[in-house]
């Protein structure tokens, strides 16, 4: 019985060590609102990126929804932290990056089919370059105040 428990513990430690290994990467893409992107609550994924969705992305980030990086490769990377700040993947600290195209340098971890990114440095911030409001308007539509109301 002791040997079984010890073997199980050692296998668990080996699995934990394996899960902790990351890969150094540089990824370019757009900082996105993961809730609206994945849930479809505001429309298809294309409508929840760029200028069309910027206001909502700010609200979600400020409300604690984790941000993601939609890479140029089409993959979504869940951002765990940015530049050493454990609380920076959501909340007011990342309002400055919502909808921006950035190049992130950091560590990539993959587990259970998901990509997790610890951004050590934002090496480029190109601002908002994805002009989706021409195609989608503003999502959500009530984000723009009525000038007559």
N, C-alpha and C positions, 0 to 999 in steps of 0.2 A: 504494500500500500504506500509506504514512504517513497519508494522508487517511482511509482506512478505520479504521485504529487510533485516530486522533484522534476521528473521529465516534463510534466505539463507546465510547471513554472518556467523551466528553461526554454521550452518552445514558445511560451508567451513572451519571454524576454527577447528571444530571437526575432519574433514577429514585431515587437515594439521597436527594436533596433532597426529592422528593415524599413518599417513605416517612417522612421525619423530621417531616413536618407533623402536628401533633396538634390536637385539639379540646378546649377547656376544658369540663369537665362537672362536674356533681354527680350522683352515683348513690347511691341507697339500696338496700340489699340485705343479704344474709347472707354472711359470710365462710365459704367452704366449702373442703373437702378435695377438690382437683381429681382426684386419682387415683381415689378411690372413686366420685366423682360421674360421671366419664366411663367408667370401666372396667366398672362394673356388678358388681364383685367382691363388694360387700356388698348387692346388691339394686338395685331401680330408683332413679332419681335422688331420688324423694321420701323414700326411706328413708335417704339419706345427707346429710340436712340436719337442723338443729335439735338438740333434746336427744337424739334417738335415736342420733345419730352423733357426739356431742361428744367422747367419749373417744377414738375412733378418729381423729377430726380432729386432736386433740392429738398423737397418736402420729405421724401422717403429717407434720404440720408440723415436729415436732421431728426427724423423720428426713430432712427436706430436700425434701419434696414441696411444690411451689409452691401457694400459696393462691390462691383465686379469689374474686371477688365475684359472687354470683348476684343480679343486679339484680331489682328489682320488675317490670321489663319482661320477665323470663324469660331474658334474655341472660346469658351467663357472661363475665366480664371477668377475664383472667389478670392478676394483680397482679405488676408488675415490682419495685416498691419502695414503701415506705410512709414518709412523712414524712422523706425525704432519706436514709434508711438503705439502702444498696445491698444489704445482706444481709437485709433485713427481710421479704421476700416468703415466706420459709420459715424454719424453725428456731425456736429458743426465743424470739426477739424478738417473734413474733406469737402466741404461745400465749395471750396475754391477749385476743385478738380472735376466736379460733376459735368458730364458730357464733353470733357476735354479729351483730345487725342494726346496721349502721352507715350513715352518710351520708358518702361520700368525695368530696372536692373534688380534682380533679387533671386530668391530661392523658390523653386517650383517643387511642390509635393503633390503626388497623385495617390488617391485612395478611393476605392469603391467607385471608380469611374468619374470622379470629380477632380478638378484641378484647383489646387490651393496655392496662392502666391503670397510670399512675404516680400514686399517691396522694400529693398534697402536704400534705393535712390531713384528719384524721378530724374532721369538724365535729359529728358526733353519734355516740354509742355507746349504744345502747339495751339492751345486754346480750343475753342469749339470750331471744328472744320466741317462737320457733317450737317449740311443745311437741309434738314428733312422737313422743315415747316412748309416749304414750297409744295411738297407732296401730301403732307398729312395735316396741315394746319397746326394748331396748338393742341396738344393732348396733355391733360384734360382740357376741354374747351372752356370750362368755367374758370380756368386759371388767369384768363385775361379779363380785367374789370370792364364792365359795361360803361362806356363814356357818358351815357345819358342817365345812368342810374345811380 
